[in-house]
Amino acid sequence: MAWNEPGGDKDPWGGNGKDQGPPDLDEVVKKLQDKMGGLFGGGKGPAGGSDRSMQGPGSTGIGMIVVIALLVWLASGIYIIEPAERGVILRFGSYQEVTDPGPHWHLPFPIETVEKFNVDEISSFRHQALMLTRDENIVDIELTVQSRIQDAADYWFQDQNPAKTMRDATETAVRETIGKSDLDFILTQGRGAIADRIKNRVQELINNYRTGIEIIGINMQPAKPPEQVKSAFDDAIKAREDKEKKENKAQAYANEVIPVARGNAARKLADANAYKEQVIAEAEGEASRFLAVLAEYEKAPEVTRQRLYLDTIEDVLGKTSKVMIDTEDGNSLMYLPLDKLIAPGMQRPGTKLQNVLPERVKRQVQPRQREVTRGRRVR
């Protein structure tokens, strides 16, 4: 009921309207205690005072709340590590152990805490700088370093800033490797080898500092000269490419010509060996024939001389169109077939003179040939 309602002899505090002052503070506290006691099972005695025997259920409720709170607190220590994670247990900030994937439990906060790390997550950063090569040239190097956490304990406790340590190690390894390499090697075929050297050197350095980081790979971009001298480097690279092109063309021409030349040389050597064998065989045959004739000459010198003479005359006259006739009766009149004497067959070696002579001449020549033939032993 509002205070300004008609019939103002009442007030919101339950008074009869005669006393308009504030309620007693002790009464308010007492009411609050009664409500709280009813909540936990307590109550008043028959005389309005508190009964000690009725206060037991209230204490039991408080104990149950404490037990439930304790169970909740202990349950807060349950945690699960994912397959790609590792957990580091800290007891009052001090390292205890590393837990593998699966469900685990630790003493709840504030006694122990767990830090989770994704060991399969690959992180990367880019590094770019101007470097001085061994042959005193400047080159622009750009590369990307990929890494992941290998040892969670070392990553959390052994190094205050593992990422910065890895960057510093990369800077050191790149300057050391580029400083030991020539410019041509860096710009051409040495990119893969240089990337491997840098990776191994960076891993060695960060292992010394126990950062707990593993270098997965280093992707090195093609090295570039500084912008101030880029045009000169482009001319040098173009000249190098022209040189390689001409060398390849010359090598292709050499590969084409050399086998042909070797084949011709081998053929000439084979022809020379064949000619050598032929000449030797002919010489040996002539020598054997001469020795055979010599043996016959020693046995019958006159007959052998006559045979050699006739063979020589037959060979010489068989190759000429001239005819020589020796007659005994002195008759100089005879018929000669000049058309057959000058025929092409007379010009060929081995053509017998008797094949073209008249019968009369043949009858005069044959007796002498038979006489000579009887004395021959070796033709």
C-alpha positions as CSV (number, residue, x, y, z in Angstrom):
1,M,0.0,0.0,0.0
2,A,1.4,3.4,-1.0
3,W,1.9,6.0,1.7
4,N,-0.4,8.6,0.0
5,E,-3.3,6.1,-0.3
6,P,-6.5,7.3,1.4
7,G,-6.6,6.0,4.9
8,G,-3.0,7.0,5.6
9,D,-2.9,5.3,8.9
10,K,-0.9,2.4,7.3
11,D,2.7,2.2,6.1
12,P,4.6,-0.2,3.8
13,W,6.5,-1.6,6.8
14,G,3.5,-3.2,8.3
15,G,3.0,-0.6,11.0
16,N,-0.3,0.6,12.2
17,G,0.4,4.1,11.1
18,K,1.0,5.5,14.5
19,D,4.8,5.0,14.3
20,Q,6.2,6.4,11.1
21,G,9.9,5.8,11.9
22,P,12.2,3.3,10.1
23,P,12.2,-0.4,11.1
24,D,14.5,-1.8,13.7
25,L,17.9,-3.0,12.3
26,D,18.0,-6.0,14.6
27,E,14.6,-7.1,13.3
28,V,15.8,-6.9,9.7
29,V,18.9,-9.0,10.5
30,K,16.8,-11.5,12.4
31,K,14.5,-11.9,9.5
32,L,17.4,-12.5,7.1
33,Q,18.9,-15.1,9.5
34,D,15.5,-16.9,9.5
35,K,15.4,-17.0,5.8
36,M,18.9,-18.3,5.5
37,G,18.3,-20.9,8.2
38,G,15.2,-22.1,6.3
39,L,17.4,-22.5,3.2
40,F,19.9,-24.8,5.0
41,G,17.3,-26.7,7.1
42,G,17.4,-24.6,10.3
43,G,14.4,-23.2,12.2
44,K,13.2,-21.7,15.5
45,G,12.4,-23.4,18.7
46,P,9.0,-23.4,20.2
47,A,9.8,-20.5,22.4
48,G,11.1,-18.4,19.5
49,G,14.8,-19.1,20.5
50,S,17.3,-21.1,18.5
51,D,17.5,-24.9,19.1
52,R,20.9,-26.5,19.0
53,S,19.5,-29.8,17.9
54,M,18.0,-28.1,14.7
55,Q,21.3,-26.6,13.6
56,G,22.9,-30.0,12.4
57,P,21.2,-30.1,8.9
58,G,22.6,-26.6,8.2
59,S,26.1,-27.7,8.8
60,T,25.6,-30.8,6.6
61,G,24.5,-28.5,3.7
62,I,27.6,-26.4,4.0
63,G,29.8,-29.6,4.0
64,M,28.1,-30.8,0.9
65,I,28.8,-27.5,-0.8
66,V,32.4,-27.7,0.2
67,V,32.7,-31.3,-1.2
68,I,31.0,-30.3,-4.4
69,A,33.3,-27.3,-4.8
70,L,36.3,-29.5,-4.1
71,L,35.1,-32.0,-6.8
72,V,34.6,-29.3,-9.3
73,W,38.1,-27.9,-8.5
74,L,39.7,-31.3,-8.9
75,A,37.7,-31.9,-12.1
76,S,39.1,-28.7,-13.6
77,G,42.5,-30.5,-13.8
78,I,41.3,-32.8,-16.5
79,Y,42.5,-31.8,-20.0
80,I,42.9,-33.5,-23.4
81,I,45.9,-33.2,-25.7
82,E,45.1,-33.4,-29.4
83,P,47.1,-35.6,-31.8
84,A,49.0,-32.6,-33.2
85,E,49.7,-31.1,-29.7
86,R,52.0,-31.6,-26.8
87,G,51.3,-30.4,-23.2
88,V,53.9,-28.9,-20.8
89,I,53.0,-29.2,-17.1
90,L,54.0,-26.3,-14.9
91,R,53.9,-26.5,-11.1
92,F,54.0,-23.0,-9.6
93,G,55.7,-22.0,-12.9
94,S,58.3,-24.7,-12.8
95,Y,58.6,-27.3,-15.6
96,Q,57.5,-30.9,-14.6
97,E,56.9,-33.0,-17.7
98,V,55.6,-33.1,-21.3
99,T,52.4,-35.0,-22.0
100,D,51.5,-36.8,-25.2
101,P,48.2,-36.8,-27.0
102,G,45.2,-38.2,-25.1
103,P,43.3,-37.4,-21.9
104,H,45.3,-36.4,-18.8
105,W,44.9,-34.8,-15.4
106,H,47.0,-32.4,-13.4
107,L,46.7,-30.6,-10.1
108,P,44.3,-27.8,-10.7
109,F,45.1,-24.1,-10.7
110,P,46.9,-22.5,-9.0
111,I,49.1,-25.5,-8.2
112,E,49.7,-26.7,-11.7
113,T,48.9,-25.3,-15.2
114,V,49.3,-26.9,-18.7
115,E,50.6,-25.2,-21.8
116,K,49.6,-26.7,-25.1
117,F,51.7,-26.5,-28.3
118,N,50.9,-27.6,-31.8
119,V,54.0,-29.5,-32.9
120,D,52.6,-30.1,-36.5
121,E,51.9,-26.5,-37.3
122,I,54.4,-25.1,-39.7
123,S,55.4,-21.5,-39.3
124,S,57.4,-19.5,-41.8
125,F,59.1,-16.1,-42.2
126,R,60.8,-14.3,-45.1
127,H,64.4,-13.1,-45.0
128,Q,65.8,-10.7,-47.6
129,A,69.1,-8.9,-47.6
130,L,72.0,-7.7,-49.7
131,M,75.0,-10.0,-49.4
132,L,78.7,-9.8,-50.4
133,T,80.0,-12.8,-52.3
134,R,83.5,-14.3,-52.2
135,D,84.4,-12.6,-55.5
136,E,83.4,-9.2,-54.0
137,N,80.1,-8.8,-55.8
138,I,76.8,-7.8,-54.2
139,V,73.7,-9.9,-54.6
140,D,70.1,-9.6,-53.4
141,I,69.1,-12.8,-51.5
142,E,65.5,-13.6,-50.7
143,L,64.4,-16.8,-48.9
144,T,61.6,-18.3,-46.8
145,V,62.3,-20.4,-43.7
146,Q,59.8,-23.0,-42.7
147,S,59.9,-24.5,-39.1
148,R,57.9,-26.2,-36.5
149,I,58.2,-27.0,-32.7
150,Q,60.2,-30.2,-32.1
151,D,60.8,-30.1,-28.4
152,A,58.1,-28.3,-26.4
153,A,60.1,-28.2,-23.1
154,D,63.1,-26.6,-24.8
155,Y,60.9,-24.2,-26.7
156,W,59.2,-23.0,-23.5
157,F,62.1,-22.9,-21.0
158,Q,65.6,-23.0,-22.7
159,D,65.3,-19.9,-24.9
160,Q,63.6,-16.6,-24.0
161,N,62.6,-15.8,-27.6
162,P,63.1,-18.8,-29.9
163,A,61.7,-17.0,-32.9
164,K,64.2,-14.2,-32.6
165,T,67.0,-16.7,-32.1
166,M,66.0,-18.5,-35.3
167,R,65.9,-15.2,-37.3
168,D,69.4,-14.2,-36.0
169,A,70.7,-17.7,-36.8
170,T,69.3,-17.4,-40.4
171,E,71.0,-14.1,-40.9
172,T,74.3,-15.5,-39.7
173,A,74.0,-18.6,-41.9
174,V,73.1,-16.7,-45.0
175,R,75.9,-14.3,-44.7
176,E,78.4,-17.1,-44.0
177,T,77.2,-19.2,-46.9
178,I,77.0,-16.4,-49.5
179,G,80.3,-15.1,-48.4
180,K,82.0,-18.4,-49.3
181,S,80.3,-18.7,-52.8
182,D,81.1,-17.0,-56.1
183,L,78.5,-14.9,-57.9
184,D,78.2,-17.2,-61.0
185,F,77.6,-20.2,-58.8
186,I,74.8,-18.3,-56.9
187,L,73.1,-17.0,-60.0
188,T,73.2,-20.3,-62.0
189,Q,73.2,-23.8,-60.7
190,G,74.1,-23.3,-57.1
191,R,70.7,-22.3,-55.7
192,G,69.7,-25.7,-54.4
193,A,73.1,-26.4,-52.9
194,I,73.2,-23.0,-51.1
195,A,69.7,-23.6,-49.7
196,D,70.8,-26.9,-48.2
197,R,73.9,-25.4,-46.7
198,I,71.9,-22.6,-45.1
199,K,69.4,-25.1,-43.7
200,N,72.1,-27.2,-42.1
201,R,73.9,-24.2,-40.7
202,V,70.7,-22.7,-39.2
203,Q,69.7,-26.0,-37.6
204,E,73.1,-26.4,-36.1
205,L,73.0,-22.9,-34.5
206,I,69.5,-23.2,-33.1
207,N,70.4,-26.6,-31.7
208,N,73.2,-25.1,-29.8
209,Y,70.8,-22.6,-28.2
210,R,68.2,-25.4,-27.5
211,T,65.3,-23.5,-29.0
212,G,63.3,-26.7,-29.6
213,I,62.7,-25.7,-33.2
214,E,63.2,-27.9,-36.3
215,I,63.8,-26.4,-39.7
216,I,61.5,-28.1,-42.2
217,G,62.8,-26.4,-45.4
218,I,64.3,-23.3,-46.9
219,N,62.9,-22.0,-50.2
220,M,65.4,-19.7,-51.9
221,Q,64.3,-17.4,-54.6
222,P,66.6,-16.8,-57.6
223,A,69.3,-14.4,-56.6
224,K,69.2,-10.9,-58.1
225,P,71.7,-8.2,-58.5
226,P,71.1,-4.8,-56.9
227,E,68.8,-2.4,-58.9
228,Q,71.7,0.0,-59.5
229,V,73.7,-2.5,-61.5
230,K,70.8,-4.7,-62.8
231,S,71.3,-3.6,-66.5
232,A,75.0,-4.6,-66.4
233,F,74.2,-8.0,-64.8
234,D,71.5,-8.6,-67.5
235,D,74.1,-7.9,-70.2
236,A,76.5,-10.3,-68.5
237,I,73.9,-13.0,-68.2
238,K,72.9,-12.5,-71.9
239,A,76.5,-12.8,-72.9
240,R,76.9,-16.0,-70.9
241,E,73.8,-17.4,-72.5
242,D,75.1,-16.6,-76.0
243,K,78.4,-18.3,-75.1
244,E,76.6,-21.4,-73.9
245,K,74.5,-21.4,-77.1
246,K,77.5,-21.2,-79.4
247,E,79.3,-23.9,-77.4
248,N,76.4,-26.2,-77.7
249,K,76.2,-25.5,-81.4
250,A,79.9,-26.2,-81.8
251,Q,79.6,-29.4,-79.8
252,A,76.6,-30.5,-81.9
253,Y,78.6,-29.9,-85.1
254,A,81.6,-31.8,-83.6
255,N,79.4,-34.7,-82.7
256,E,78.2,-34.7,-86.3
257,V,81.5,-34.4,-88.1
258,I,83.8,-36.4,-85.9
259,P,82.0,-39.8,-86.4
260,V,82.0,-39.2,-90.2
261,A,85.7,-38.4,-90.2
262,R,86.4,-41.4,-88.0
263,G,84.5,-43.6,-90.4
264,N,86.4,-42.2,-93.4
265,A,89.7,-42.8,-91.6
266,A,88.7,-46.3,-90.7
267,R,87.7,-47.0,-94.3
268,K,90.9,-45.6,-95.7
269,L,92.9,-47.7,-93.2
270,A,91.0,-50.8,-94.2
271,D,91.6,-50.0,-97.9
272,A,95.3,-49.4,-97.2
273,N,95.5,-52.7,-95.4
274,A,93.8,-54.5,-98.2
275,Y,96.1,-52.9,-100.8
276,K,99.0,-53.9,-98.6
277,E,97.9,-57.5,-98.4
278,Q,97.2,-57.5,-102.2
279,V,100.7,-56.1,-103.0
280,I,102.4,-58.5,-100.7
281,A,100.4,-61.5,-102.1
282,E,101.3,-60.4,-105.7
283,A,104.9,-59.9,-104.8
284,E,105.0,-63.3,-103.1
285,G,103.3,-64.9,-106.2
286,E,105.8,-63.2,-108.6
287,A,108.7,-64.4,-106.4
288,S,107.3,-67.9,-106.3
289,R,106.8,-67.9,-110.1
290,F,110.3,-66.6,-110.7
291,L,111.8,-69.2,-108.5
292,A,109.9,-71.9,-110.4
293,V,111.1,-70.5,-113.7
294,L,114.6,-70.3,-112.3
295,A,114.5,-74.0,-111.4
296,E,113.4,-74.9,-115.0
297,Y,116.0,-72.6,-116.5
298,E,118.7,-74.4,-114.5
299,K,117.5,-77.7,-116.0
300,A,117.0,-76.6,-119.6
301,P,118.3,-73.1,-120.3
302,E,117.7,-73.1,-124.1
303,V,114.2,-74.3,-123.9
304,T,113.3,-72.0,-121.1
305,R,114.7,-69.0,-122.9
306,Q,112.8,-69.9,-126.1
307,R,109.6,-70.3,-124.1
308,L,110.0,-67.0,-122.3
309,Y,110.7,-65.3,-125.6
310,L,107.6,-66.6,-127.2
311,D,105.5,-65.8,-124.2
312,T,106.7,-62.3,-124.3
313,I,106.2,-61.8,-128.0
314,E,102.7,-63.3,-127.7
315,D,101.9,-60.9,-124.9
316,V,103.2,-57.9,-126.7
317,L,101.8,-58.6,-130.1
318,G,98.5,-59.5,-128.7
319,K,98.0,-55.9,-127.6
320,T,98.9,-54.3,-130.9
321,S,97.2,-54.1,-134.4
322,K,100.6,-54.6,-136.2
323,V,101.3,-58.1,-137.6
324,M,104.8,-59.5,-138.3
325,I,105.0,-62.7,-140.5
326,D,108.1,-64.8,-141.1
327,T,107.8,-67.0,-144.2
328,E,110.3,-69.6,-145.3
329,D,109.4,-70.0,-149.0
330,G,109.9,-66.3,-149.8
331,N,106.4,-65.9,-151.1
332,S,105.4,-62.3,-150.2
333,L,101.9,-62.5,-151.6
334,M,99.3,-63.3,-149.0
335,Y,95.9,-62.2,-148.0
336,L,95.5,-60.5,-144.6
337,P,92.0,-59.7,-143.2
338,L,92.7,-56.2,-142.1
339,D,89.1,-55.7,-140.9
340,K,89.6,-58.4,-138.3
341,L,93.1,-57.3,-137.4
342,I,91.9,-53.8,-136.5
343,A,88.7,-55.1,-134.8
344,P,88.2,-54.2,-131.1
345,G,88.9,-57.8,-130.0
346,M,92.6,-57.3,-131.1
347,Q,93.0,-54.5,-128.5
348,R,92.0,-56.7,-125.5
349,P,94.7,-58.4,-123.6
350,G,94.9,-62.2,-124.0
351,T,93.6,-62.2,-127.6
352,K,95.6,-64.9,-129.4
353,L,97.3,-64.0,-132.6
354,Q,96.3,-67.3,-134.2
355,N,92.6,-66.4,-134.0
356,V,92.9,-63.7,-136.6
357,L,95.7,-65.0,-138.9
358,P,95.0,-66.8,-142.1
359,E,95.2,-70.6,-142.3
360,R,98.4,-70.3,-144.4
361,V,100.2,-68.3,-141.8
362,K,98.9,-70.6,-139.0
363,R,100.3,-73.7,-140.7
364,Q,103.7,-72.0,-140.8
365,V,103.6,-70.9,-137.2
366,Q,102.2,-74.0,-135.5
367,P,105.2,-76.4,-136.2
368,R,107.6,-74.0,-134.4
369,Q,105.2,-73.7,-131.5
370,R,104.9,-77.4,-131.1
371,E,108.6,-77.7,-131.1
372,V,108.9,-75.2,-128.3
373,T,106.0,-76.7,-126.3
374,R,107.7,-80.1,-126.2
375,G,110.6,-78.6,-124.2
376,R,108.4,-76.9,-121.7
377,R,107.8,-78.2,-118.2
378,V,106.3,-75.2,-116.5
379,R,103.9,-72.9,-118.3
